[in-house]
Amino acid sequence: MDNDDYRRGKLTTHKKFGEDFGILAGDGLLNLAYETMLSAIHKAAKTGDAQAVLRYSAAADVIANKAGVDGMVGGQSLDVMLTDKPMNEEQLDYIFRLKTGALIEAAFMAGGIIAGCDENVTKLLEETGYNIGFAFQIKDDILDVTSTQEVLGKPVLSDERNNKTTYVTLYGMEKAEKFLGVSLAEEKEIILIVAKTSQKNEIMKAIMEQAGLESKEKAIVFSLPVTSTVGVRMPEEEFLD
């Protein structure tokens, strides 16, 4: 783990309160998440709302899976295990998908499931979360090299100090920035497709605004075909050269 002293310009929990309380705070917050989800399921069950129970329990299942050994914990574990060791593209992508992307995927998927989205739309939301998580991690790698602690709110060059493989060290700055652009473009495309297939138009309009889609992109949402090539990764040479 990076054990950085600062996040968002403030001392990290383990630095301000000690490692013991840092660990306990993490344990407590994780447990609180399950308390919150189970409480919602229990309340729905008491009212006899079977559909709500199904939706809430399905959302809770996604969150638990994406947070656990097949998600964030698994990705972070591999990241720690491979520190100071050479890492290939497949391993780095796997870490990004789990360590950073899994919880963002969970947020998109859980919201969709609770709102009543079908499996196809939920899958698109998962892909959206994946691309946002992937883009976030690449951008974080770039900023670790190009930004300052005052701007970023945390120490810079920490990847170099910890001898970690990143998209910048693996591909170089120029290709890392191109990978970032591809991920953001795919994320926007998926959101447009979800908007096309969703009946929750007001909700999707808000999501599109948060995603930074231009007005001309919003205008063509309902003329888009439902089919897409999203999720099909182009060979590296096709978009990096």
N, C-alpha and C positions, 0 to 999 in steps of 0.2 A: 504494500500500500504506500501511497506517496507521503502520508503523514505531514502534509504541508501545514505551516503555521497559520496561514490566513486563507479565508474564503470570503468573497464579497467585501474585502477591506477590513474584516473583523477577525479576531483570533478564533481559530477553530475550537470546537468544544473540548477536545482532549488537551489543548494548550491552555485554555482558560480554566477548566475545572479538573483537569487531570485525566489520565488514560482510563482509570477505573470508572469515573462518571461518564466519560465518553462512550465506553462500551455499554454501560447501563442505559444511557440515553438512547442508543441505537436499539437495544433490546426492547426498551419500553415503547418506543415509537412503532416498532414493527408489530409488537403485540397489540398496541392500540388500533392499528389498521385492521387486524382481524376482529377485535372487539367491535369496531364500527360496522364492519360488513356483516358479522353474525347478528348484531343487534337489528340491522335493517331486515335481514331475512326472518328473524324471530317475530318482529312486529308485523310483517306481511303475513306470516303464518297465522298469527293470532286474529287477524281480520278476515281470514279465509280467502285471501287473494292468491289463488294457486298460480296464476300467471306471473304475478310479481315475485313469488317465491322462486319460480323457475328462472326468471330473468336475473334476479339478484344473486342466486346461487351460482348460475353460469358465469356471471361477471366476477364473483369472488374466486371461482375456480381459475379463471384466466389470470387474475392478479396474483394468486398464490403461486401458480406455475411460472409466471414470468419473473417473479421475485426470487425463486428458489434455485436449486442446483441445476435445473435445465434453463435457467434464465440469468438474472443479474449475478447471483452468487457464483454460479458456474463460470461465467465469463470473467469475473473478478479473480476467481481462484486460478484460472489459466494465466491471466495477466501477471499475477504474482509469481507463479511457477516459472514463467518464461522470462522474468526480469534477469538481465545480465546474460541472456542466451539469444542466439540468432533466431529470428522469427520470419516465416515466409508469409506470402499474401493470404493464403487460406487461413492460417492461424490468426493473423491480425483481423481479418474480416469476421471470423468466428467470435473473437473477443469483442469487437465493436458491436456485433449483433446482440450479444448477450449482456455485456457489461453496461452498455449505454442504451442500446435500442430496446431491450426487452421491456423495461418499465414504461417507456414512451409508447410502445406497442400496446401495453396493458391499458394505459389511460385511454387511448383511442378505442380499443376493442370493448372495454367495460362500458364506456359511455354509449357506444353503439348498441350493445346488447341490452342495456337497461332501457334504451329508447325504443327497442323493438325491431332493430335492424335484422335482416335475414343473414344467412351464412355468407352469401356472396358479398354483401356490403361490408360485413364484419371482416372478411378476408382483405378487402380493399383498405379498410381502416388499419388493419395490421400492417399492410405494406406501406401505408402512409407513415405510421409510427417508425417503421424500420428505416425509411429514407430520411426522416427528420433526425433520428438518432445517429444514423451514419454521418449525415451532414454536420450535426452538432459535434461529433467526436473529431472529424477532420478539421473543422474550424477551430476547435480547442487545441489541436496539435499545432495548427498554423499560428494561433495567437501566442502559444507558449514560446514561440521563436521570435515573433514580430512585435509583440505588445510590451507593455511595462507593468510592473506590479501596481502602480498607482491607477492605471486605467483598468487593468484586468481584475484587481481586487484580490489577487493571490500571487505567490511567487512565480516568476517566469523561468524558463530554461530548466524546469524540474524534470522533464523527460530526459534531458541530456544528463543531468546529475544522477538520475536513477538508472541510466543506461537502458532506456526503454525504446523499443521499436515503435515508430509511428509512421503515418503516411508520409510525413515530411522526410524522415530518415530513410524510408524504404523507396520512395519514388522521387523525392526532390520537391521543392516548393511549387514549381510550375505545374507538375502533374497532380499534386495534391489539390491545388486550387481547381483544376479541371474536374477531378473526381467530385469535389464539393459542388460544382455547378451542375453536374449530371444528377446527383442525388436530389438537389433542390428542384430541378426541372421535373423529375419523376414524381416527386411529392406533389407538386402543383397539378400535374396531369391526373393523378389518382383522385385528388380532391374534386376536380372537375367532373370526373366520372361518377364519383359517389353522389355528387349533387344531381347529376342526371338521373340516377337510379333511385334517389331518395324522395320520399313524400314530405320530409321535414324541411321544406324549402327555407323557412325563416332561420332555422338552426344552421343549415348549410350556408346560407348567405353570411352569417356571422363567422363561420369557420373560414370561408373564403377570404373575408376581410382580414381575419387574424393571420392568414397565410400570406397576405400581401399580394393577392391576385389583382391584376389591373382590371379596370372597368370593362375593357374590350374582351377580356377573358371571361368575365362574369356574363357578358351579353350573349356569348355563344354556348353557355353551359347546356341549355336545353335543346340545342341542335346537335350536340355531340353524339356520336355512336357510343353504345355501351361497351363495345369490344375495345381492347387495348393491348399493346405490347408491353405494358408496365410489368416489371418483375423479370423481364428477359434481359439479362445483362449483355450489352454489346461487347465484342472482343476488345481488349484494351487498345489495340492499334487503331480501331475505328474512331475512337473519340479522344484519344490522347495525343495522336500525331498531328 
